Amino acid sequence: MAGKKVSLKDFSAELGISVSTVSRALKNHPDISQEVKQKVNSLAKKWNYQTSTFSIGFKNPATKTIGVVVPDIVRFFYSSIISGIESFAKDNGYFIVIANSRESFEKEKECIQNLIRLNVDGIIVCLSQETSDYSHFDLVRHKDIPLVFFDRVCRTNEFSSVIADNADAAKEIVNHLHKSGAKRIAHIAGPKNLNITKERIAGYLMSLNDNELEFDKDLLIYCDLSRQDAIKSINKLLSSPKVPDAIFCVNDTVAYVAMKEIKNKGLRIPDDIALVGFNDEFHSTIVEPTLTTVLHPTDEMGKETARLLIEQIESGQPHAPRQIVMKTSIVIRESSIKNKL
């Protein structure tokens, strides 16, 4: 096995036993015979297979721990999903360890490595906005640790995921804005590499076409989700020769920035420019005017993500990846109603 990464499947093929038996033998599970443990450990030594140092000496087959990596633990959207994950995990005898990538690719890799060292039974991940290289998940797969993505996902042919129906949500937003009287609908999108960005742009373009609205490339702007880039993006739209009469933002935080910049220009919301956010953060109900936005089923997303992961953990067997798409709903408030009925 020199030069090749060794997996539990290699042990299984060599010794003629199941992957779950190999895993339990390496963890010194009491249900596994000493003879089988000796064979597995001898082969591990021969192949220089490294197990987690955290688990050495533990007799329990599992730590009952789930690692959760999120891009920004402060945001209500992520804390709400974490709440759903924790609730389902607790009901099933697991507890969670939360790691914050702070929207950094390097930090995300560090989080994954730390969770592996902690010998967690499974990992849940929402990608950082910087992540476009997914090779750091090879180690998770190599160590046969169950992994499920949510919201921002990758490698869906290998890993299960839970996402919102972003394309449908974007279509509903554009339909609503057009029905309200908007004709030049701009979209401040997220980073190009994220699946949520691609899906929402697809829905945005489909709805423009369905409503016989011409697509103007100057009305589609990518934003890196920072406040500074949000300011730059909105001012680019407001200084264009043809100012949009509606703006659909990647999230509520960007929409709040847009709201401030629009007001600073002496323009009225929604009369001059209608505005829509995404995620239905708490402040959407207290800003002036109140913000139209998209409501994610965050608690359900969290619980469904945890359910998928725990099913994999407890089966002890590889699962065919499952992709679950959850419906959203648009919450119409004052910021988008141009035509007062």
Steps between C-alpha positions, in 0.01 A plus 500: 500500500802726474422838350124438520257650749353216704130492578283272709381347174858380436501325839162348421618363164827366641351326804160404364303680769257792486602866513302547821685207663833655401393834644389346829813289527720810463295665775540195731126430504413231760277311253797426272710190577862532601597292198337744258642801687849350480470441125373853438762665721782294351396607152467862616857486631625339178330766287591783739132588532453794738190510719394802700721544807197633686330160488794293629410330825125554460287188505185668374438447129402863451542841660135594434634830370414686180720780363324794334692751283322827415625813319373755752367387836374851583241513221147402596467277193781270613418510871143399416618202294743403778205504740319248279811281475555508875136423577492190280847389612406530869181302449713222351771498767761716324655835583658746260829686474472825302788636290490844336685539168440877494446479121865392461614205288815450709302516823250250361780253428631551854153437644468172311844383616422587863169315494670190359756516782212516748377170356148631433256240369390721213535848353250755370632783281382821336778624270676833547457760226868455406481125446539382142754222562336203672801269538507540880190279515705213358640441849148472642411245236831317544428455871144385430348779706139571396458853364193700397493850349228761539414822312841551332596161367744314276581150369134401509583180311697389808337666803142557609369854535202709607430822312219747440336525159700810408396511136131489584544766770673734252224445246236589760687819591522621140135405438395701806709803406369500144140466620567794731600712200878458468651475153877534559572240766861478619655210690793537740619139507751323722847368408510326160629168637209432738213273398246738658622778269469286187157368598355842579638653181340213304164578661546874446570453129213255452253738659622797296438292189159379622394861564640617164751728670829564322814383679753781548843371602564826685219408739669180617780567749704256710577587862739333746248550787713754687353838593762681292425299188126538556541880508708484182242280326196711586672827404600349167132435432389842624757683284417315179332689210188288550440465872302185586151534642538185711790315661508138616787447748690181584411533868336735748832646618580621148142628473544709818811659348309562178216660695738748663677590174170546314377738769831689496439569130165658585308215338187344647436133579296351339370789285828560318670167570333190641723280714502130590738305723551131573495297828247702708738619771343648814573861402290464186192579709638811671682690223314782323337400274464139611689268265348250260712187515510122461428278798717189524368202694818522708395285795377227266818526291708449812299201617501339155876546468556341841263215413690417181831501685387292797347241266842461337682486832278235652481278193879465495479460124561736206180665376409605150498882511160663539418858401204651683351825366272692736239756398524864608235772518513869418396734782358815341547820699512873427832520313379337178142616446529768233136485394287586801169320463 
